[in-house]
Amino acid sequence: VQLVESGGGLVQPGGSLRLSCAASGFTISSYAMRWYRQAPGKEREWVATIGSDGATTYYKDSVKGRFTISRDTAKNTVYLQMSSLKFDDTAVYYCKAVLVGSPYWGPGIQVTVSS
């Protein structure tokens, strides 16, 4: 099982980024997939979930209406579209899958919101 995030970088406040999480070793359509983030000096926090049905989604209150989680089963990839980015969104973003009770994490990707 492997998860690899991409698409991070430096963006100005109000800007947008799309993160990708490419999965291998399993089929994302069979599992819920999640995005987390960890800001400097803070604990890792959950951001968004997409259910195994691909239609059910959940979001942390502070990102509702600004972030959208989605997936492409043909590419076995999960996305996090982030818009109206704020300084507080600066963090390392991680993709997570839980397979048969075992968690799997990607290495993370840095997102920096700065003017």
C-alpha positions as CSV (number, residue, x, y, z in Angstrom):
1,V,0.0,0.0,0.0
2,Q,1.4,3.4,-1.0
3,L,-0.1,6.9,-0.9
4,V,1.7,9.8,-2.5
5,E,0.6,13.4,-2.3
6,S,1.3,16.1,-4.8
7,G,0.2,19.6,-5.8
8,G,1.2,21.6,-2.8
9,G,3.2,24.8,-2.9
10,L,3.1,28.5,-2.1
11,V,-0.1,30.5,-2.8
12,Q,-1.4,33.9,-1.8
13,P,-4.4,34.3,0.5
14,G,-7.6,33.9,-1.5
15,G,-5.9,31.6,-4.0
16,S,-6.5,28.0,-4.9
17,L,-4.6,24.7,-5.0
18,R,-5.5,21.2,-5.9
19,L,-3.9,18.4,-4.0
20,S,-3.7,14.9,-5.4
21,C,-3.2,11.6,-3.5
22,A,-2.2,8.8,-5.8
23,A,-2.9,5.4,-4.3
24,S,-1.3,2.0,-5.1
25,G,-1.6,-1.5,-3.7
26,F,-5.4,-1.2,-3.2
27,T,-8.5,0.2,-4.9
28,I,-9.7,3.5,-3.5
29,S,-13.3,2.7,-4.5
30,S,-13.5,0.1,-1.8
31,Y,-12.5,2.4,1.1
32,A,-13.2,5.8,2.6
33,M,-10.3,8.2,2.0
34,R,-9.3,11.1,4.2
35,W,-7.2,14.2,4.2
36,Y,-5.5,15.5,7.3
37,R,-3.2,18.5,7.9
38,Q,-0.6,19.5,10.5
39,A,0.4,23.1,11.0
40,P,3.7,24.0,12.7
41,G,3.5,23.4,16.4
42,K,0.0,21.9,16.2
43,E,-1.4,18.4,16.2
44,R,-2.4,16.7,13.0
45,E,-6.1,17.3,12.3
46,W,-8.7,15.8,10.1
47,V,-9.8,17.9,7.2
48,A,-12.1,15.9,4.9
49,T,-13.4,12.4,4.1
50,I,-14.9,10.8,1.0
51,G,-16.9,7.6,1.6
52,S,-16.4,4.4,-0.3
53,D,-19.5,5.3,-2.3
54,G,-17.7,8.3,-3.7
55,A,-20.7,10.5,-3.0
56,T,-20.6,10.9,0.8
57,T,-18.3,13.6,2.0
58,Y,-17.6,15.3,5.3
59,Y,-15.6,18.4,6.1
60,K,-14.0,20.1,9.0
61,D,-16.2,23.2,9.8
62,S,-13.4,25.7,9.0
63,V,-13.0,24.4,5.4
64,K,-16.7,23.8,4.5
65,G,-17.6,25.7,1.4
66,R,-13.9,26.2,0.5
67,F,-12.5,22.7,0.1
68,T,-13.9,19.9,-2.0
69,I,-12.8,16.3,-1.7
70,S,-13.3,14.0,-4.8
71,R,-11.8,11.0,-6.4
72,D,-11.1,9.5,-9.8
73,T,-11.3,5.7,-9.6
74,A,-9.8,5.2,-13.0
75,K,-6.7,7.0,-11.8
76,N,-7.0,5.6,-8.3
77,T,-6.5,9.1,-7.0
78,V,-8.1,11.3,-4.4
79,Y,-8.2,15.1,-4.7
80,L,-8.6,18.0,-2.4
81,Q,-9.6,21.2,-4.2
82,M,-8.8,24.1,-1.9
83,S,-10.1,27.6,-2.7
84,S,-10.3,30.9,-0.8
85,L,-7.2,29.8,1.0
86,K,-6.3,31.5,4.3
87,F,-3.1,31.9,6.3
88,D,-4.5,29.4,8.7
89,D,-4.6,26.7,6.0
90,T,-0.8,26.6,6.0
91,A,0.2,23.1,6.9
92,V,1.6,19.8,5.7
93,Y,-1.4,17.9,4.2
94,Y,-1.6,14.2,4.4
95,C,-3.7,11.5,2.7
96,K,-4.9,8.6,4.8
97,A,-6.5,5.2,4.1
98,V,-7.6,2.7,6.7
99,L,-7.5,-0.9,5.4
100,V,-8.6,-3.8,7.5
101,G,-8.1,-1.6,10.6
102,S,-4.6,-0.5,9.7
103,P,-3.9,3.1,8.9
104,Y,-1.8,4.1,5.9
105,W,-0.4,7.6,5.5
106,G,1.3,9.4,2.6
107,P,4.5,11.4,3.3
108,G,2.7,14.7,3.2
109,I,2.9,17.8,1.0
110,Q,3.5,21.3,2.1
111,V,0.9,24.0,1.5
112,T,2.0,27.6,2.4
113,V,-0.4,30.5,2.2
114,S,1.5,33.7,2.3
115,S,1.5,37.2,0.8
